Amino acid sequence: MCGIVGIAGTSDVAPIILDALKRLEYRGYDSAGIATLADDHIERRRAPGKLSQLDAVLRKHPLHGHTGIGHTRWATHGAPNETNAHPHATRRVAIVHNGIIENFRELRAELLAKGHKFESETDSEVIAHLMTDYLDQGLSPKEAALTASRRLTGAYSLAMIFVEHEHLLIGARKGAPLAVGYGDKEGYLGSDAFALAPLTNRVAYLEDGDVVVVNGPDITIYDEQGRPTNREVRVSTASAQMVDKGGKRHFMAKEIAEQPEVIGHTLSHYLDATGPSVSLNDKRLEKALTNATRLTISACGTAFYAGLVGKYWFEQLARLPVEADVASELRYREPVYPKDGVALFISQSGETADTLAALRDAKAQGQTTIAIVNVTESSIAREADIALPTFAGPEIGVASTKAFTCQLSALAALAIAAGRARGHLDAAQEKKLCSALLELPRHIVEFLKTEAKVEAVSQEIAKTRDVLYLARGINFPLAMEGALKLKEISYIHAEGYAAGEMKHGPIALIDENVPIIVIAPHDALFEKTISNMQESMARGGKVVLISDAEGILKAGDAVWQTIQVPAADPFISPLLYALPIQLLAYHTAVAKGTDVDQPRNLAKSVTVE
């Protein structure tokens, strides 16, 4: 969850580390810090809060030194204050850590008995003391790192600097990602290639159990047994240009507005517009879909709701049995995987810890694994049997928007391909569905012109404490996604329900103070949804109806507020109706004055359990 950077360089590295941390702040912004090796001692600067606080500290008290490490924190153990901020240091070593050390209490007790004194409440500080203990026993930094990594239980990526070793930087990985950057005169460590993009495009990724020794440009990677090993050095495609807001007030607003373009990019990768038809160009994928006995879909958060939409598509178009579960549950409930089963995992970052662990489990049980990811160099992309990219580009806002609709775009294309491969769709049906997808960017552009109406509705939503979202069928996952979006950035309690389930309990919550947002395109389930909506209205519920012109007309004048969406093929309704629920959440958060792009307690990439 946290972001880490390390540089073994040739000039003062603190400003460079700070710049790299800005590219990692999406991973956490509870506190930040930098440590450098200067005149054979460790100097630290730390600050609670966002990187701007650390920047202010560094302006008053600059750091010097050619070797250093930096950290931006998402708190797991210990409050987000300066004492608990990384780097943690002893008289011999400073460390930064991303992950969770599960056996830190046992290690801490062992080290306390030896006379070590701890300053923080974190699990991470135990690593610095464990390393110091091994160094005091006469081990070299490399030997100490290898020995310590065998003692640590949990998930971690580490970067460390050492007194008396001026140009030395050591990293280690187990469970949490760590990239190694190769420069002409310098060596680098970073949580991802994006952080290192301004410095180098030559990147290798450590495997679990690896320890890397960086001595300027001289870099050696050791496996879990301490043997020198080679990891493929790739030319990274991560952009060196810092992403800006494009004239928008927030990254989230910019990313919502980018959806016609990025959805178009994603669809162009999977669709042949001349047909139109799906063109996957992957025989392994076609064979897996054709022979699949069951599809298991798993993800976390917003990506999971994309997977739930995919479940409807795969079952309807390909008649393929689908099981969907959040990765944090799937990995622990001992699922029974069938012979010739396919497991599909969805992640924006490609580093989500629970999703990666679930993928590894499915792969170990003989499933063909497919990943839909936005970062093609990520762990999930590299470990899946088949990786399917989305083309959302960097998504900086913590609340996912464009990544979600690009995931849906890839899922839609994959479901059509499965339908053709399994003989449940003919060429004419494929053409109709692909044509609907290709029309989607135009529909979104049309809807975005009505944003002012959504903003006006949001002003009213911002005054409430509780909101209900209702939908049926393939749009039911959107009700849950809409509720999640509102919770994430406005801090308003919200729940998403299948509309038919309201009368089985949730209707008890209805009164004049609880707005009900109903997602109801004029499709085969429209009348059923409207009936459920009227049940709520009869109990005083104030309904915001999101529908097309025909749906709004048929719903009548009793509806409190309406948001009109262009009429389109029901197949693409999850993609199209994602826009109003995103904008509702965004403008509600703006009206409340919350931090839209960096909401409290959250981080973009969840690399811990």
PLY file of the C-alpha trace (Angstrom):
ply
format ascii 1.0
element vertex 609
property float x
property float y
property float z
element edge 608
property int vertex1
property int vertex2
end_header
0.00 0.00 0.00
2.83 2.40 0.84
5.23 3.75 -1.78
9.00 3.36 -1.51
11.96 4.77 -3.46
15.70 4.29 -3.19
18.59 5.86 -5.10
22.31 5.12 -5.06
23.48 8.17 -7.00
26.18 10.68 -7.77
24.62 13.89 -6.41
22.20 14.96 -3.68
19.26 12.59 -4.02
16.66 14.06 -1.63
14.99 16.34 -4.23
14.89 13.47 -6.72
13.40 11.11 -4.14
10.76 13.70 -3.24
9.79 14.01 -6.90
9.56 10.22 -7.22
7.38 10.05 -4.10
4.94 12.47 -5.70
4.39 9.81 -8.35
3.71 7.27 -5.59
1.44 9.33 -3.35
-1.58 7.47 -4.73
-0.33 4.53 -2.61
-0.79 6.40 0.65
-0.66 9.88 2.10
-0.80 9.49 5.87
2.85 10.54 6.30
6.10 10.73 4.34
9.83 10.77 4.93
13.30 10.62 3.40
16.62 9.39 4.81
20.06 9.93 3.28
23.58 8.88 4.07
25.59 12.05 4.70
29.14 12.17 6.08
28.84 8.55 7.16
25.72 9.01 9.25
22.00 8.79 8.57
19.94 11.97 8.31
16.13 11.86 8.28
13.28 14.23 7.53
9.74 13.07 8.26
6.31 14.67 8.44
2.74 13.56 9.08
0.17 14.18 6.38
0.70 14.59 2.67
3.92 15.11 0.78
3.44 18.85 0.82
4.21 18.73 4.57
7.47 16.90 3.96
8.32 19.32 1.17
7.93 22.21 3.62
10.24 20.49 6.12
12.89 19.92 3.46
12.79 23.56 2.37
13.66 24.60 5.93
16.06 21.73 6.60
17.54 20.36 3.36
19.03 16.87 3.18
22.38 16.10 1.59
23.79 12.79 0.50
24.17 10.74 -2.68
22.39 7.64 -1.36
18.90 7.74 0.10
15.48 6.19 0.56
11.98 7.65 0.71
8.50 6.58 1.75
4.90 7.70 1.52
2.73 5.87 4.03
-0.68 4.28 4.26
-0.94 3.46 7.95
-1.48 -0.14 9.09
0.22 -0.32 12.52
0.39 2.90 14.50
-1.19 6.31 14.08
-0.16 8.51 11.13
2.22 10.79 13.06
5.86 11.76 12.67
7.12 9.10 15.09
5.49 6.33 13.08
6.53 7.80 9.73
9.19 6.02 7.70
12.15 5.80 7.28
12.86 3.97 10.53
16.47 4.06 11.61
19.03 2.81 14.09
22.66 3.81 14.50
23.57 1.48 11.60
20.69 1.25 9.14
17.59 3.04 7.83
14.70 1.22 6.18
11.48 1.89 4.34
8.82 -0.80 4.12
5.66 -1.50 2.16
3.54 -4.35 3.53
2.75 -6.00 6.84
5.11 -8.00 9.06
2.85 -10.58 10.68
5.38 -11.87 13.23
6.66 -8.46 14.35
5.45 -8.97 17.94
7.60 -12.08 18.39
10.59 -10.41 16.76
10.08 -7.24 18.79
10.01 -9.21 22.05
13.20 -11.05 21.05
14.98 -7.78 20.22
13.76 -5.99 23.36
15.27 -8.82 25.40
18.59 -8.07 23.68
18.41 -4.41 24.70
16.99 -2.81 21.56
14.85 0.28 22.14
11.88 1.03 19.89
10.49 4.49 19.16
7.38 3.77 17.10
4.21 1.67 17.19
4.83 0.24 13.71
5.55 -3.29 12.65
8.15 -1.90 10.23
10.63 -0.63 12.85
11.37 -4.22 13.86
13.10 -4.69 10.47
15.61 -1.93 11.20
16.45 -3.46 14.58
16.62 -7.00 13.21
19.04 -5.83 10.53
21.10 -4.00 13.15
21.26 -7.12 15.30
22.65 -9.15 12.40
25.13 -6.40 11.49
26.32 -6.34 15.11
26.90 -10.08 14.87
29.37 -9.41 12.04
27.20 -10.15 9.02
27.62 -8.02 5.92
24.64 -5.90 4.78
23.87 -8.46 2.05
24.10 -11.39 4.47
22.01 -9.53 7.05
19.32 -8.79 4.44
19.17 -12.41 3.29
19.02 -13.68 6.87
16.39 -11.14 7.93
14.20 -11.87 4.91
14.04 -15.52 6.01
12.85 -14.46 9.48
10.11 -12.08 8.32
6.59 -13.46 7.92
4.06 -11.53 5.87
4.24 -9.34 2.79
6.91 -6.75 2.24
9.09 -4.79 -0.07
12.09 -3.06 1.52
14.78 -0.53 0.72
17.70 0.02 3.11
20.80 2.20 3.46
23.76 1.58 5.77
26.23 3.60 7.80
29.83 2.95 6.59
28.55 1.90 3.14
28.31 5.18 1.28
26.94 4.02 -2.09
25.08 0.90 -0.98
21.34 0.37 -1.33
19.69 -2.99 -0.63
16.14 -4.06 -1.48
14.06 -7.14 -0.77
10.67 -8.40 -1.82
8.10 -10.90 -0.66
4.50 -10.42 -1.72
4.72 -6.67 -2.34
6.12 -5.31 -5.64
9.58 -3.85 -6.03
11.16 -2.63 -9.25
14.90 -2.22 -9.85
15.99 0.60 -12.15
19.23 0.51 -14.12
20.95 3.83 -14.83
24.25 4.68 -16.49
25.83 5.93 -13.26
23.11 5.24 -10.68
20.86 2.45 -9.43
17.27 2.76 -8.27
14.54 0.97 -6.35
10.85 1.81 -6.54
7.41 0.41 -5.83
6.65 0.66 -9.54
8.15 1.73 -12.83
6.02 4.89 -12.87
8.00 6.25 -9.92
11.29 5.62 -11.72
10.18 6.78 -15.17
11.98 10.17 -15.10
15.20 8.41 -14.06
15.38 5.31 -16.25
13.27 3.13 -18.52
15.36 -0.02 -17.90
13.57 -1.93 -15.17
13.60 -5.43 -13.66
11.08 -6.81 -11.18
12.11 -8.81 -8.15
10.53 -12.19 -7.49
9.40 -13.33 -4.06
12.38 -13.98 -1.80
14.79 -11.90 -3.90
17.34 -9.54 -2.37
18.99 -6.91 -4.58
22.30 -5.19 -3.86
22.67 -1.82 -5.57
26.10 -0.19 -5.62
25.53 2.74 -7.92
25.11 1.26 -11.40
26.41 -2.15 -10.24
23.36 -4.25 -9.42
23.23 -7.90 -8.33
20.05 -9.82 -7.56
20.09 -12.86 -5.25
17.34 -15.45 -4.98
15.89 -16.79 -1.74
18.83 -19.19 -1.34
21.33 -16.36 -1.74
22.41 -17.37 -5.24
23.07 -14.67 -7.85
20.24 -14.72 -10.36
19.06 -12.85 -13.41
15.71 -11.13 -13.72
14.64 -9.88 -17.11
15.44 -6.22 -17.68
12.53 -4.66 -19.56
12.16 -1.36 -21.32
9.37 0.25 -19.32
6.52 2.03 -21.08
5.72 4.14 -18.01
5.53 7.82 -18.86
8.19 10.10 -17.46
5.79 13.02 -17.66
3.95 13.86 -14.47
0.25 13.62 -15.08
-1.57 16.94 -14.66
-5.22 17.83 -14.17
-5.69 19.09 -17.71
-7.33 22.29 -16.55
-9.84 20.46 -14.34
-10.28 21.11 -10.64
-9.53 17.49 -9.72
-7.91 14.45 -11.29
-11.22 12.63 -10.89
-13.01 15.22 -13.04
-10.32 14.92 -15.70
-10.46 11.13 -15.64
-14.26 11.10 -15.98
-13.99 13.42 -18.96
-11.31 11.22 -20.58
-13.59 8.19 -20.82
-14.77 8.59 -24.41
-11.13 8.61 -25.51
-9.76 5.80 -23.32
-12.77 3.55 -23.90
-12.20 4.12 -27.61
-8.54 3.11 -27.23
-9.47 -0.04 -25.33
-12.18 -1.05 -27.79
-9.88 -0.45 -30.76
-7.50 -3.02 -29.28
-10.18 -5.71 -29.12
-12.53 -4.88 -31.99
-12.05 -4.90 -35.74
-14.15 -1.91 -36.76
-14.50 -3.09 -40.36
-16.71 -6.04 -39.31
-17.30 -4.99 -36.77
-16.17 -8.03 -34.84
-13.99 -9.05 -31.91
-10.37 -9.70 -32.81
-8.45 -11.17 -29.88
-5.63 -12.72 -31.95
-4.80 -15.22 -29.22
-5.30 -18.93 -29.92
-4.65 -19.85 -26.26
-7.42 -17.53 -25.17
-9.87 -18.80 -27.77
-9.14 -22.41 -26.79
-9.56 -21.65 -23.07
-12.92 -19.94 -23.63
-14.16 -22.67 -25.96
-13.35 -25.51 -23.57
-14.10 -23.73 -20.29
-16.35 -25.67 -17.91
-16.69 -22.70 -15.58
-15.41 -19.15 -15.36
-14.37 -17.83 -11.95
-14.18 -14.03 -11.76
-12.42 -12.33 -8.87
-11.26 -8.83 -8.00
-11.52 -6.20 -5.25
-13.54 -3.00 -4.91
-14.64 -1.32 -8.10
-12.90 -3.95 -10.23
-15.08 -6.60 -8.56
-18.23 -4.74 -9.61
-16.87 -4.73 -13.15
-16.50 -8.49 -12.77
-20.13 -8.82 -11.63
-21.25 -7.05 -14.80
-19.04 -9.47 -16.72
-20.85 -12.39 -15.05
-24.12 -11.30 -16.67
-22.47 -10.90 -20.08
-20.69 -14.27 -20.02
-23.77 -16.14 -18.90
-26.08 -14.41 -21.37
-23.85 -14.36 -24.43
-21.72 -17.47 -23.99
-23.89 -19.63 -21.71
-20.77 -20.09 -19.63
-21.34 -20.82 -15.92
-19.76 -18.05 -13.86
-18.83 -17.76 -10.21
-17.82 -14.32 -8.93
-16.28 -13.55 -5.56
-14.16 -10.86 -3.97
-10.53 -11.94 -3.94
-10.15 -11.56 -0.16
-12.82 -14.25 0.30
-12.07 -16.46 -2.69
-8.49 -17.12 -1.61
-9.49 -18.35 1.84
-12.69 -20.31 1.36
-11.03 -23.26 -0.41
-12.96 -23.01 -3.69
-13.50 -26.14 -5.75
-12.08 -25.49 -9.19
-13.26 -27.70 -12.06
-11.19 -29.39 -14.73
-10.74 -27.06 -17.73
-11.82 -24.13 -15.60
-10.83 -20.55 -16.38
-10.18 -17.93 -13.71
-10.37 -14.24 -14.59
-8.80 -11.56 -12.38
-9.32 -7.82 -12.75
-7.09 -5.06 -11.36
-6.23 -1.50 -12.31
-2.78 -1.55 -10.72
-2.07 -5.23 -11.21
-0.59 -5.28 -7.70
-3.66 -5.76 -5.49
-2.44 -8.23 -2.87
-5.63 -10.25 -2.44
-6.21 -10.51 -6.18
-2.64 -11.61 -6.81
-2.86 -14.25 -4.09
-6.17 -15.55 -5.48
-4.63 -15.76 -8.95
-1.70 -17.76 -7.66
-4.05 -20.16 -5.88
-6.21 -20.66 -8.97
-3.13 -21.23 -11.11
-1.77 -23.78 -8.64
-5.08 -25.65 -8.91
-4.82 -26.00 -12.66
-7.01 -23.14 -13.83
-6.13 -21.17 -16.95
-5.66 -17.67 -15.56
-6.61 -14.50 -17.41
-5.91 -11.00 -16.12
-7.51 -7.72 -17.18
-5.05 -5.04 -16.06
-4.23 -1.42 -16.75
-0.52 -1.79 -15.92
1.02 -4.34 -18.25
4.27 -4.58 -16.28
2.51 -5.41 -13.02
2.77 -8.63 -11.00
-0.72 -9.83 -11.96
-0.06 -9.20 -15.65
3.25 -11.05 -15.51
1.97 -14.04 -13.55
-1.30 -14.66 -15.40
-1.31 -17.15 -18.26
-2.97 -14.53 -20.47
-2.89 -10.78 -19.81
-5.47 -8.50 -21.44
-4.58 -4.81 -21.23
-6.87 -1.87 -20.79
-5.78 1.52 -22.04
-7.06 3.88 -19.40
-3.66 5.50 -18.90
-2.49 6.64 -15.46
-5.41 7.00 -13.06
-4.45 9.30 -10.21
-7.78 9.81 -8.46
-8.21 7.17 -5.77
-11.85 6.58 -6.72
-11.65 4.59 -9.95
-13.60 5.92 -12.94
-11.97 5.49 -16.33
-10.23 2.28 -15.27
-13.68 0.83 -14.41
-15.24 1.58 -17.79
-12.14 0.33 -19.62
-12.38 -2.91 -17.62
-16.02 -3.18 -18.68
-15.01 -2.56 -22.30
-12.50 -5.41 -22.23
-15.00 -7.70 -20.47
-17.68 -6.94 -23.06
-15.32 -7.80 -25.92
-14.20 -10.97 -24.14
-17.79 -12.07 -23.51
-18.65 -11.61 -27.20
-15.56 -13.61 -28.16
-16.62 -16.36 -25.75
-20.11 -16.37 -27.25
-18.72 -16.85 -30.74
-16.17 -19.47 -29.66
-18.82 -21.51 -27.85
-21.34 -21.26 -30.68
-23.97 -19.15 -28.94
-23.55 -16.05 -31.09
-23.63 -15.90 -34.86
-21.87 -13.32 -37.02
-24.93 -11.06 -37.21
-25.33 -11.00 -33.44
-21.64 -10.30 -32.96
-21.86 -7.42 -35.43
-24.84 -5.92 -33.59
-23.11 -6.06 -30.19
-19.81 -4.72 -31.52
-21.63 -1.88 -33.27
-23.26 -0.94 -29.97
-19.85 -0.86 -28.28
-18.37 1.33 -31.01
-21.22 3.83 -30.55
-20.49 4.12 -26.83
-17.92 7.00 -26.93
-20.42 9.12 -28.87
-23.16 8.47 -26.30
-20.81 9.38 -23.44
-19.81 12.65 -25.12
-23.51 13.46 -25.50
-24.23 12.71 -21.85
-21.29 14.76 -20.54
-22.93 17.84 -22.04
-25.63 17.50 -19.36
-23.20 17.50 -16.42
-24.75 20.69 -15.00
-27.98 18.79 -14.31
-26.09 16.11 -12.38
-24.30 18.81 -10.40
-27.63 20.38 -9.43
-28.95 17.04 -8.14
-25.70 16.51 -6.24
-26.24 19.72 -4.28
-29.29 18.05 -2.74
-27.59 14.69 -2.18
-24.79 16.47 -0.29
-27.29 17.44 2.43
-28.13 13.84 3.30
-26.59 11.22 5.58
-27.85 8.05 3.88
-28.51 7.15 0.24
-29.90 3.99 -1.39
-29.08 2.88 -4.94
-31.44 0.48 -6.74
-31.17 -1.39 -10.03
-31.99 -4.74 -11.60
-30.25 -7.23 -13.83
-26.97 -6.26 -15.40
-27.21 -2.79 -13.86
-27.45 -4.10 -10.29
-23.62 -4.05 -9.93
-23.80 -0.36 -10.88
-26.02 0.28 -7.87
-23.28 -1.16 -5.66
-20.58 0.74 -7.54
-22.56 4.00 -7.22
-22.88 3.48 -3.47
-19.17 2.72 -3.22
-18.24 5.88 -5.12
-20.38 8.05 -2.87
-18.94 6.48 0.27
-15.36 6.76 -0.95
-15.20 10.46 -1.66
-18.18 12.16 0.06
-18.26 10.03 3.25
-22.04 9.67 2.97
-23.36 6.26 3.99
-24.77 4.54 0.92
-25.92 1.05 -0.02
-26.63 -0.59 -3.36
-29.47 -3.11 -3.62
-31.15 -5.23 -6.21
-34.45 -3.38 -6.60
-36.53 -6.51 -6.06
-34.91 -7.03 -2.66
-36.16 -3.75 -1.20
-39.36 -5.28 0.11
-37.36 -7.98 1.89
-36.01 -5.63 4.53
-34.29 -2.46 3.28
-37.62 -0.70 2.64
-37.79 -0.25 6.42
-35.09 2.41 6.03
-37.17 4.58 3.70
-38.30 8.01 4.80
-38.24 11.55 3.39
-34.60 11.98 4.41
-33.22 9.05 2.39
-32.81 9.71 -1.35
-33.19 6.67 -3.58
-31.14 6.66 -6.76
-32.75 4.33 -9.27
-30.78 3.15 -12.31
-33.43 2.08 -14.82
-32.78 2.19 -18.55
-35.90 1.49 -20.62
-35.15 -2.20 -21.14
-36.82 -5.56 -20.48
-36.66 -5.04 -16.70
-37.81 -1.42 -16.70
-41.40 -2.06 -15.56
-40.24 -4.30 -12.71
-37.73 -1.69 -11.55
-40.29 1.12 -11.70
-42.70 -0.99 -9.66
-40.06 -1.36 -6.95
-39.35 2.36 -7.18
-43.01 3.19 -6.61
-43.08 0.95 -3.54
-40.38 3.18 -2.08
-42.10 6.39 -3.17
-45.31 5.27 -1.48
-43.36 5.30 1.81
-42.12 8.85 1.33
-38.90 8.04 -0.50
-37.41 10.76 -2.70
-36.37 9.17 -5.99
-33.62 10.27 -8.35
-34.37 8.38 -11.56
-31.50 7.78 -13.99
-33.00 6.67 -17.29
-33.42 7.55 -20.96
-36.11 9.88 -22.32
-38.70 7.12 -22.76
-38.07 5.74 -19.29
-38.41 9.17 -17.66
-41.64 9.81 -19.57
-43.19 6.51 -18.46
-42.12 6.98 -14.84
-44.35 10.05 -14.53
-44.14 13.31 -12.62
-44.00 11.93 -9.08
-40.25 11.39 -9.31
-38.26 13.87 -7.22
-35.33 14.32 -9.65
-34.36 12.87 -13.02
-31.06 12.47 -14.88
-31.48 11.69 -18.56
-29.07 9.35 -20.33
-29.00 8.87 -24.13
-31.01 5.93 -25.44
-28.72 3.08 -26.38
-28.57 -0.68 -26.83
-29.21 -2.34 -23.41
-25.98 -4.31 -23.91
-23.88 -1.22 -23.21
-26.02 0.24 -20.42
-23.50 -0.64 -17.64
-20.84 1.33 -19.48
-23.08 4.30 -20.22
-24.81 4.49 -16.84
-21.46 4.41 -15.05
-21.04 8.08 -16.03
-23.98 9.56 -14.07
-23.14 7.63 -10.91
-19.52 8.82 -11.14
-20.56 12.43 -11.64
-23.12 12.23 -8.82
-20.42 11.11 -6.41
-17.92 13.66 -7.71
-20.16 16.71 -7.48
-21.56 15.61 -4.11
-18.02 15.43 -2.74
-17.18 18.83 -4.20
-20.33 20.29 -2.63
-19.28 18.85 0.75
-15.71 20.12 0.39
-14.01 16.74 0.86
-10.65 15.79 -0.65
-11.90 14.26 -3.88
-8.64 12.83 -5.22
-7.17 11.66 -1.93
-10.08 10.70 0.34
-9.33 9.88 3.94
-8.11 6.41 4.94
-7.84 5.17 1.33
-5.07 4.45 -1.15
-5.09 3.70 -4.85
-3.18 0.45 -4.86
-3.88 -1.99 -2.02
-0.77 -4.14 -1.73
-1.51 -5.47 1.76
-4.23 -7.82 3.00
0 1
1 2
2 3
3 4
4 5
5 6
6 7
7 8
8 9
9 10
10 11
11 12
12 13
13 14
14 15
15 16
16 17
17 18
18 19
19 20
20 21
21 22
22 23
23 24
24 25
25 26
26 27
27 28
28 29
29 30
30 31
31 32
32 33
33 34
34 35
35 36
36 37
37 38
38 39
39 40
40 41
41 42
42 43
43 44
44 45
45 46
46 47
47 48
48 49
49 50
50 51
51 52
52 53
53 54
54 55
55 56
56 57
57 58
58 59
59 60
60 61
61 62
62 63
63 64
64 65
65 66
66 67
67 68
68 69
69 70
70 71
71 72
72 73
73 74
74 75
75 76
76 77
77 78
78 79
79 80
80 81
81 82
82 83
83 84
84 85
85 86
86 87
87 88
88 89
89 90
90 91
91 92
92 93
93 94
94 95
95 96
96 97
97 98
98 99
99 100
100 101
101 102
102 103
103 104
104 105
105 106
106 107
107 108
108 109
109 110
110 111
111 112
112 113
113 114
114 115
115 116
116 117
117 118
118 119
119 120
120 121
121 122
122 123
123 124
124 125
125 126
126 127
127 128
128 129
129 130
130 131
131 132
132 133
133 134
134 135
135 136
136 137
137 138
138 139
139 140
140 141
141 142
142 143
143 144
144 145
145 146
146 147
147 148
148 149
149 150
150 151
151 152
152 153
153 154
154 155
155 156
156 157
157 158
158 159
159 160
160 161
161 162
162 163
163 164
164 165
165 166
166 167
167 168
168 169
169 170
170 171
171 172
172 173
173 174
174 175
175 176
176 177
177 178
178 179
179 180
180 181
181 182
182 183
183 184
184 185
185 186
186 187
187 188
188 189
189 190
190 191
191 192
192 193
193 194
194 195
195 196
196 197
197 198
198 199
199 200
200 201
201 202
202 203
203 204
204 205
205 206
206 207
207 208
208 209
209 210
210 211
211 212
212 213
213 214
214 215
215 216
216 217
217 218
218 219
219 220
220 221
221 222
222 223
223 224
224 225
225 226
226 227
227 228
228 229
229 230
230 231
231 232
232 233
233 234
234 235
235 236
236 237
237 238
238 239
239 240
240 241
241 242
242 243
243 244
244 245
245 246
246 247
247 248
248 249
249 250
250 251
251 252
252 253
253 254
254 255
255 256
256 257
257 258
258 259
259 260
260 261
261 262
262 263
263 264
264 265
265 266
266 267
267 268
268 269
269 270
270 271
271 272
272 273
273 274
274 275
275 276
276 277
277 278
278 279
279 280
280 281
281 282
282 283
283 284
284 285
285 286
286 287
287 288
288 289
289 290
290 291
291 292
292 293
293 294
294 295
295 296
296 297
297 298
298 299
299 300
300 301
301 302
302 303
303 304
304 305
305 306
306 307
307 308
308 309
309 310
310 311
311 312
312 313
313 314
314 315
315 316
316 317
317 318
318 319
319 320
320 321
321 322
322 323
323 324
324 325
325 326
326 327
327 328
328 329
329 330
330 331
331 332
332 333
333 334
334 335
335 336
336 337
337 338
338 339
339 340
340 341
341 342
342 343
343 344
344 345
345 346
346 347
347 348
348 349
349 350
350 351
351 352
352 353
353 354
354 355
355 356
356 357
357 358
358 359
359 360
360 361
361 362
362 363
363 364
364 365
365 366
366 367
367 368
368 369
369 370
370 371
371 372
372 373
373 374
374 375
375 376
376 377
377 378
378 379
379 380
380 381
381 382
382 383
383 384
384 385
385 386
386 387
387 388
388 389
389 390
390 391
391 392
392 393
393 394
394 395
395 396
396 397
397 398
398 399
399 400
400 401
401 402
402 403
403 404
404 405
405 406
406 407
407 408
408 409
409 410
410 411
411 412
412 413
413 414
414 415
415 416
416 417
417 418
418 419
419 420
420 421
421 422
422 423
423 424
424 425
425 426
426 427
427 428
428 429
429 430
430 431
431 432
432 433
433 434
434 435
435 436
436 437
437 438
438 439
439 440
440 441
441 442
442 443
443 444
444 445
445 446
446 447
447 448
448 449
449 450
450 451
451 452
452 453
453 454
454 455
455 456
456 457
457 458
458 459
459 460
460 461
461 462
462 463
463 464
464 465
465 466
466 467
467 468
468 469
469 470
470 471
471 472
472 473
473 474
474 475
475 476
476 477
477 478
478 479
479 480
480 481
481 482
482 483
483 484
484 485
485 486
486 487
487 488
488 489
489 490
490 491
491 492
492 493
493 494
494 495
495 496
496 497
497 498
498 499
499 500
500 501
501 502
502 503
503 504
504 505
505 506
506 507
507 508
508 509
509 510
510 511
511 512
512 513
513 514
514 515
515 516
516 517
517 518
518 519
519 520
520 521
521 522
522 523
523 524
524 525
525 526
526 527
527 528
528 529
529 530
530 531
531 532
532 533
533 534
534 535
535 536
536 537
537 538
538 539
539 540
540 541
541 542
542 543
543 544
544 545
545 546
546 547
547 548
548 549
549 550
550 551
551 552
552 553
553 554
554 555
555 556
556 557
557 558
558 559
559 560
560 561
561 562
562 563
563 564
564 565
565 566
566 567
567 568
568 569
569 570
570 571
571 572
572 573
573 574
574 575
575 576
576 577
577 578
578 579
579 580
580 581
581 582
582 583
583 584
584 585
585 586
586 587
587 588
588 589
589 590
590 591
591 592
592 593
593 594
594 595
595 596
596 597
597 598
598 599
599 600
600 601
601 602
602 603
603 604
604 605
605 606
606 607
607 608
